[in-house]
């Protein structure tokens, strides 16, 4: 039981440790200039604030309105109807509904299990242009009931 608990803690810490890549050493905790006059959104969902839950059952990506910026990574946060909050890191712009983890962790952090009425937030969105890094404003989407 103790080992299982330690493995659980280790998995959580790895998921929250950040999304830095070898080429991109910037982490969320660093103060970065705010990305001005450009918006980040789910590709194909610009201007929308409500998304069907089926959408999150397949791969999707975030994009920046100015294509000269590249998304380095971000966090995805959501709640369930029991007020439990989940958070996972994501490298790059592409998002898979599943994460690489144990079976129970996959189920817990799977975007396929999002329930209608909850809110999914994308925060600590780090983008770069050339060698300059920026942080974008967070975005949120409500999961549609149908």
PETASUL-V808340 format. One record per residue. RES is the residue in three letters. PSI is psi in whole degrees, 0 to 359 (none if undefined). OMEGA is omega in radians with two decimals (none if undefined). D_FIRST is the distance of its C-alpha to the first C-alpha in Angstrom with 1 decimal. Layout:
res=RES psi=PSI omega=OMEGA d_first=D_FIRST
res=RES psi=PSI omega=OMEGA d_first=D_FIRST
This chain:
res=UNK psi=318 omega=-3.14 d_first=0.0
res=UNK psi=319 omega=3.14 d_first=3.8
res=UNK psi=319 omega=3.13 d_first=5.4
res=UNK psi=318 omega=3.10 d_first=5.1
res=UNK psi=317 omega=3.12 d_first=6.2
res=UNK psi=320 omega=3.09 d_first=8.7
res=UNK psi=321 omega=3.10 d_first=9.9
res=UNK psi=313 omega=3.13 d_first=10.5
res=UNK psi=317 omega=3.14 d_first=12.4
res=UNK psi=318 omega=3.13 d_first=14.2
res=UNK psi=319 omega=3.11 d_first=15.3
res=UNK psi=314 omega=-3.13 d_first=16.7
res=UNK psi=321 omega=3.10 d_first=18.5
res=UNK psi=321 omega=-3.14 d_first=20.0
res=UNK psi=326 omega=-3.09 d_first=21.2
res=UNK psi=358 omega=-3.06 d_first=22.7
res=UNK psi=344 omega=-3.13 d_first=24.0
res=UNK psi=177 omega=-3.08 d_first=27.3
res=UNK psi=25 omega=-3.11 d_first=29.4
res=UNK psi=146 omega=3.08 d_first=31.8
res=UNK psi=167 omega=3.14 d_first=33.2
res=UNK psi=321 omega=-3.12 d_first=34.9
res=UNK psi=342 omega=-3.06 d_first=38.3
res=UNK psi=87 omega=-3.05 d_first=37.2
res=UNK psi=5 omega=-3.10 d_first=35.7
res=UNK psi=135 omega=3.10 d_first=36.0
res=UNK psi=166 omega=-3.10 d_first=33.0
res=UNK psi=327 omega=-3.05 d_first=32.9
res=UNK psi=347 omega=-3.13 d_first=32.9
res=UNK psi=137 omega=3.08 d_first=36.4
res=UNK psi=120 omega=-3.13 d_first=39.4
res=UNK psi=154 omega=3.06 d_first=41.3
res=UNK psi=145 omega=3.14 d_first=44.6
res=UNK psi=135 omega=3.09 d_first=44.4
res=UNK psi=113 omega=-3.09 d_first=45.6
res=UNK psi=146 omega=2.99 d_first=48.8
res=UNK psi=13 omega=3.06 d_first=50.7
res=UNK psi=147 omega=-3.12 d_first=48.3
res=UNK psi=151 omega=3.05 d_first=45.6
res=UNK psi=140 omega=-3.14 d_first=42.4
res=UNK psi=167 omega=3.03 d_first=41.7
res=UNK psi=129 omega=-3.13 d_first=40.1
res=UNK psi=127 omega=-3.12 d_first=42.6
res=UNK psi=357 omega=-3.10 d_first=44.8
res=UNK psi=24 omega=-3.11 d_first=43.8
res=UNK psi=131 omega=3.14 d_first=46.0
res=UNK psi=355 omega=-3.14 d_first=47.1
res=UNK psi=149 omega=3.11 d_first=44.7
res=UNK psi=353 omega=3.11 d_first=42.1
res=UNK psi=130 omega=-3.09 d_first=40.9
res=UNK psi=139 omega=3.10 d_first=39.2
res=UNK psi=140 omega=-3.10 d_first=38.5
res=UNK psi=332 omega=3.11 d_first=34.8
res=UNK psi=332 omega=3.14 d_first=35.7
res=UNK psi=322 omega=-3.07 d_first=36.7
res=UNK psi=3 omega=3.11 d_first=33.2
res=UNK psi=356 omega=3.10 d_first=32.2
res=UNK psi=171 omega=-3.14 d_first=34.1
res=UNK psi=146 omega=3.08 d_first=34.5
res=UNK psi=178 omega=3.12 d_first=36.6
res=UNK psi=155 omega=3.00 d_first=37.7
res=UNK psi=152 omega=3.13 d_first=38.8
res=UNK psi=161 omega=3.11 d_first=42.3
res=UNK psi=140 omega=-3.13 d_first=44.6
res=UNK psi=327 omega=3.05 d_first=48.1
res=UNK psi=109 omega=-3.04 d_first=49.6
res=UNK psi=354 omega=3.10 d_first=48.7
res=UNK psi=351 omega=3.08 d_first=49.3
res=UNK psi=146 omega=3.10 d_first=45.9
res=UNK psi=133 omega=3.10 d_first=42.7
res=UNK psi=125 omega=-3.13 d_first=39.3
res=UNK psi=315 omega=-3.13 d_first=36.9
res=UNK psi=175 omega=-3.10 d_first=33.8
res=UNK psi=174 omega=3.03 d_first=32.4
res=UNK psi=146 omega=3.04 d_first=29.5
res=UNK psi=127 omega=3.14 d_first=29.1
res=UNK psi=145 omega=3.07 d_first=27.9
res=UNK psi=166 omega=3.08 d_first=27.8
res=UNK psi=170 omega=2.97 d_first=26.7
res=UNK psi=179 omega=-3.08 d_first=26.0
res=UNK psi=352 omega=3.08 d_first=27.9
res=UNK psi=12 omega=3.09 d_first=25.2
res=UNK psi=20 omega=3.03 d_first=26.0
res=UNK psi=138 omega=-3.11 d_first=22.7
res=UNK psi=136 omega=3.12 d_first=23.8
res=UNK psi=148 omega=3.13 d_first=22.7
res=UNK psi=136 omega=3.08 d_first=24.0
res=UNK psi=150 omega=3.12 d_first=24.2
res=UNK psi=158 omega=3.11 d_first=26.6
res=UNK psi=128 omega=3.07 d_first=29.3
res=UNK psi=138 omega=3.10 d_first=31.5
res=UNK psi=190 omega=-3.06 d_first=35.1
res=UNK psi=335 omega=-3.06 d_first=36.8
res=UNK psi=139 omega=-3.10 d_first=35.3
res=UNK psi=130 omega=3.02 d_first=32.4
res=UNK psi=140 omega=-3.14 d_first=30.3
res=UNK psi=335 omega=-3.12 d_first=28.6
res=UNK psi=157 omega=3.04 d_first=25.5
res=UNK psi=159 omega=3.07 d_first=23.5
res=UNK psi=109 omega=-3.11 d_first=22.1
res=UNK psi=185 omega=3.06 d_first=18.3
res=UNK psi=166 omega=-3.09 d_first=15.7
res=UNK psi=316 omega=-3.12 d_first=16.8
res=UNK psi=323 omega=3.10 d_first=15.0
res=UNK psi=321 omega=3.11 d_first=16.2
res=UNK psi=315 omega=-3.14 d_first=19.6
res=UNK psi=318 omega=-3.09 d_first=19.9
res=UNK psi=318 omega=-3.05 d_first=19.0
res=UNK psi=14 omega=3.13 d_first=21.4
res=UNK psi=133 omega=3.07 d_first=24.0
res=UNK psi=349 omega=3.11 d_first=27.5
res=UNK psi=340 omega=-3.08 d_first=28.3
res=UNK psi=12 omega=-3.14 d_first=26.5
res=UNK psi=138 omega=-3.08 d_first=28.7
res=UNK psi=147 omega=3.11 d_first=30.3
res=UNK psi=143 omega=3.10 d_first=33.9
res=UNK psi=347 omega=3.12 d_first=34.9
res=UNK psi=171 omega=3.14 d_first=32.3
res=UNK psi=134 omega=3.06 d_first=33.2
res=UNK psi=126 omega=-3.12 d_first=32.1
res=UNK psi=144 omega=3.05 d_first=33.0
res=UNK psi=113 omega=-3.09 d_first=33.6
res=UNK psi=173 omega=-3.07 d_first=33.7
res=UNK psi=47 omega=-3.11 d_first=34.1
res=UNK psi=112 omega=-3.13 d_first=36.2
res=UNK psi=127 omega=3.09 d_first=37.5
res=UNK psi=161 omega=3.08 d_first=40.7
res=UNK psi=153 omega=3.01 d_first=43.1
res=UNK psi=119 omega=-3.03 d_first=46.7
res=UNK psi=237 omega=3.11 d_first=47.9
res=UNK psi=13 omega=-3.11 d_first=46.1
res=UNK psi=131 omega=-3.12 d_first=45.8
res=UNK psi=148 omega=3.11 d_first=42.6
res=UNK psi=161 omega=3.02 d_first=42.6
res=UNK psi=132 omega=3.14 d_first=40.2
res=UNK psi=160 omega=3.06 d_first=41.0
res=UNK psi=149 omega=3.10 d_first=40.7
res=UNK psi=157 omega=3.07 d_first=37.7
res=UNK psi=154 omega=-3.12 d_first=38.3
res=UNK psi=149 omega=3.12 d_first=36.9
res=UNK psi=137 omega=3.04 d_first=37.4
res=UNK psi=141 omega=3.11 d_first=37.0
res=UNK psi=122 omega=-3.12 d_first=35.7
res=UNK psi=151 omega=-3.13 d_first=38.5
res=UNK psi=341 omega=3.10 d_first=38.2
res=UNK psi=none omega=none d_first=40.0
